[in-house]
């Protein structure tokens, strides 16, 4: 698999990561535009041969916590920060798991103070090639932290060199908060690979949203894990289960899985 790595001149964390990648002699591209608004950048001749695009960027949060995150891009409903309303990017459950597992290992190896987390699918850009974001959060101090940049760069270095394992069951994640604590545990487990994650805060869901998640997962996906306590009241949860079953999707409960 051939990866293209992109960071932006407008992004302090992206430039930090790019500097660390340069030290490791890892080929990467620095663009002028903000990464979340570069619609169709995969059509650029520079990236035409890439199988998968990695956006190395900042993660922004008011809490300014030390966080290293990974997620797929796209908008389940409104497109307030790039992309298109109701459209998400293709991604791979196996590649997301591959990068997240290595990021967790590198973070532990470096005895870092940062927390590692998946995020639900959110923001732009909208592109046709499969992709993910790998980020340093959550404020200016963290974005410019050389150690954080090195952890991300080493993660990318390992991830693009090591073979992506495919002996997992690919699933869609539904429910829970933005930082997906239950799906983090599942993603680090030995059985499932989580692709797109649909958080509780965009409920109520429609069949179109769920179909979009399945369609934009590279692997054939016929199972969904729901965050059992993060899917509303029992009536709302049962409506969701009925909808999923009507789409011939197998429903798995997060609280009944080995993590």
C-alpha positions in Angstrom: 0.0 0.0 0.0 1.3 3.4 -1.0 0.7 6.3 1.5 0.8 10.0 0.9 1.3 12.2 3.9 0.0 15.8 3.9 0.5 18.7 6.3 -0.4 22.4 6.0 1.6 25.6 6.3 -1.4 27.0 8.2 -1.1 24.3 10.8 1.5 24.5 13.6 1.1 20.9 14.6 1.3 19.8 11.0 4.6 21.7 10.5 5.9 20.2 13.7 5.1 16.7 12.5 6.5 17.5 9.0 9.8 18.6 10.7 10.0 15.3 12.5 9.2 13.4 9.3 12.0 15.2 7.6 14.5 14.1 10.3 13.4 10.5 9.7 13.7 11.0 5.9 10.0 10.2 5.4 8.6 11.6 2.2 5.7 14.0 2.8 4.0 17.0 1.3 3.3 20.5 2.8 0.4 22.4 1.2 -0.6 26.1 1.5 -4.3 25.5 2.3 -5.9 24.4 5.6 -6.2 20.6 5.4 -9.9 20.4 6.3 -10.8 22.6 3.3 -8.8 20.9 0.5 -11.7 19.3 -1.3 -10.6 16.8 -4.0 -6.9 17.2 -3.2 -6.6 13.5 -4.1 -7.0 14.6 -7.8 -3.7 16.5 -7.5 -1.2 14.7 -9.8 1.2 14.6 -6.8 -1.1 12.2 -5.1 -2.6 10.2 -8.0 -0.6 7.1 -7.2 -1.4 7.1 -3.5 -3.6 4.3 -2.2 -4.3 6.1 1.1 -3.9 9.7 2.3 -2.7 10.6 5.8 -3.4 14.1 7.0 -1.0 15.1 9.8 -2.6 18.1 11.6 -3.6 19.8 14.9 -6.5 18.8 17.1 -8.2 21.8 18.7 -10.1 21.7 22.0 -11.0 24.3 24.6 -9.7 22.0 27.3 -6.1 22.2 25.9 -5.5 18.6 27.0 -2.5 16.6 25.9 -4.0 14.3 23.3 -2.9 12.4 20.2 -5.9 11.5 18.1 -6.8 9.5 15.0 -10.1 9.7 13.0 -11.7 9.4 9.6 -13.0 12.7 8.1 -16.5 13.5 7.0 -19.8 15.1 8.0 -22.8 13.1 9.1 -25.0 16.2 8.9 -23.9 19.8 8.6 -20.6 20.8 7.0 -19.4 23.6 9.2 -15.7 22.8 8.8 -15.0 21.7 5.3 -16.4 18.8 3.3 -20.0 18.4 2.2 -23.2 18.0 4.2 -24.1 14.4 4.8 -21.0 13.0 3.0 -18.0 11.3 4.5 -14.7 10.1 3.1 -13.7 6.5 2.3 -11.5 4.9 4.9 -10.3 1.5 6.0 -11.1 -0.2 9.3 -7.9 -2.1 9.0 -5.7 0.9 8.4 -7.3 2.9 11.2 -6.7 0.0 13.6 -3.1 -0.3 12.3 -2.3 3.3 12.9 -4.1 3.6 16.2 -2.4 0.5 17.6 1.1 1.7 16.6 0.3 5.2 17.9 -0.6 3.7 21.3 2.6 1.6 21.4 4.8 4.6 20.4 3.2 6.8 23.0 3.8 4.2 25.8 7.4 3.6 24.5 8.1 7.3 24.9 6.5 7.4 28.4 4.5 10.4 27.1 2.1 12.4 29.1 -0.3 12.4 26.2 -3.5 10.5 26.0 -4.2 8.5 22.8 -7.8 8.5 21.5 -9.9 7.7 18.5 -12.4 10.4 17.5 -15.7 10.1 15.8 -15.8 10.9 12.1 -16.0 14.7 11.7 -15.0 17.7 9.5 -13.6 18.0 5.9 -12.2 17.7 3.4 -14.2 15.5 1.1 -12.0 13.3 -1.1 -12.5 10.1 -3.0 -9.3 8.3 -1.8 -9.4 6.5 1.6 -7.8 8.6 4.3 -7.4 9.4 8.0 -6.3 12.3 10.2 -3.6 11.9 12.8 -3.4 14.8 15.2 -1.7 16.6 18.1 -4.0 18.3 20.5 -5.2 20.4 21.9 -3.6 23.9 22.1 -0.7 25.9 20.9 1.8 24.5 23.4 0.9 20.9 22.4 1.0 21.7 18.7 4.6 22.9 19.0 5.7 20.1 21.3 8.7 18.5 19.6 8.2 15.2 21.5 4.6 15.0 20.3 5.6 15.6 16.8 8.2 12.9 17.0 5.7 10.4 18.4 3.4 11.1 15.5 6.2 10.9 13.0 7.5 7.6 14.4 4.0 6.2 14.3 3.7 7.2 10.6 7.2 5.7 9.9 6.3 2.4 11.4 2.8 2.3 10.0 3.8 2.8 6.4 6.6 0.2 6.7 4.8 -2.5 8.5 2.2 -4.7 6.9 -1.5 -3.8 7.6 -3.0 -6.8 9.3 -6.4 -7.9 8.0 -7.4 -10.8 10.3 -10.1 -8.7 12.1 -13.8 -8.2 11.8 -14.5 -4.8 10.3 -17.3 -2.9 12.0 -19.0 0.5 12.1 -19.2 2.2 15.6 -22.4 3.9 16.7 -23.1 6.0 19.8 -21.1 7.4 22.7 -19.2 10.6 23.0 -16.8 12.3 20.6 -13.6 10.7 22.0 -15.1 7.1 21.9 -13.7 5.5 25.1 -15.4 2.2 24.4 -14.3 2.1 20.8 -10.8 2.9 21.8 -10.7 -0.3 23.9 -12.3 -2.3 21.1 -9.8 -0.9 18.5 -6.9 -2.0 20.7 -8.4 -5.5 21.0 -7.7 -8.6 19.0 -11.0 -9.2 17.2 -12.6 -6.1 15.7 -11.4 -3.2 13.5 -13.5 0.0 13.8 -14.1 2.1 10.7 -16.3 5.2 10.8 -17.8 6.1 14.2 -21.1 7.9 14.5 -21.5 9.7 17.8 -24.6 10.1 19.9 -24.7 13.8 19.6 -25.8 13.6 15.9 -28.8 11.4 16.7 -31.5 10.8 15.5 -29.9 8.7 12.7 -31.3 7.9 9.3 -30.8 4.9 7.1 -28.9 7.2 4.7 -26.3 8.0 7.4 -25.8 4.3 8.2 -25.6 3.4 4.6 -23.0 6.1 4.0 -20.8 4.7 6.8 -21.0 1.2 5.3 -20.5 2.3 1.8 -17.4 4.4 2.7 -15.7 1.6 4.5 -13.2 -0.2 2.2 -13.8 -3.6 3.8 -17.1 -5.4 3.3 -18.9 -4.5 6.6 -22.0 -6.3 7.8 -21.7 -5.7 11.6 -22.2 -2.6 13.8 -21.1 -2.2 17.4 -23.3 0.1 19.4 -22.1 1.9 22.5 -24.9 0.4 24.6 -25.0 3.2 27.2 -24.3 5.9 24.6 -27.4 5.4 22.4 -30.1 7.2 24.3 -33.1 5.8 26.2 -34.3 2.3 25.6 -36.9 3.3 23.1 -34.5 5.2 21.0 -32.0 2.4 21.2 -34.6 -0.1 20.1 -35.5 2.1 17.1 -31.9 2.2 16.2 -31.5 -1.6 16.4 -34.7 -2.1 14.3 -33.2 0.2 11.7 -29.9 -1.6 11.6 -31.5 -5.0 11.3 -33.7 -3.7 8.5 -30.5 -3.0 6.7 -29.3 -6.6 7.3 -26.6 -5.4 9.7 -25.6 -7.5 12.7 -25.9 -5.6 15.9 -23.2 -6.1 18.6 -23.3 -4.5 22.1 -20.2 -2.8 23.3 -20.8 -4.0 26.9 -20.9 -7.6 25.8 -17.6 -7.7 23.9 -14.2 -8.6 25.0 -12.0 -5.5 24.8 
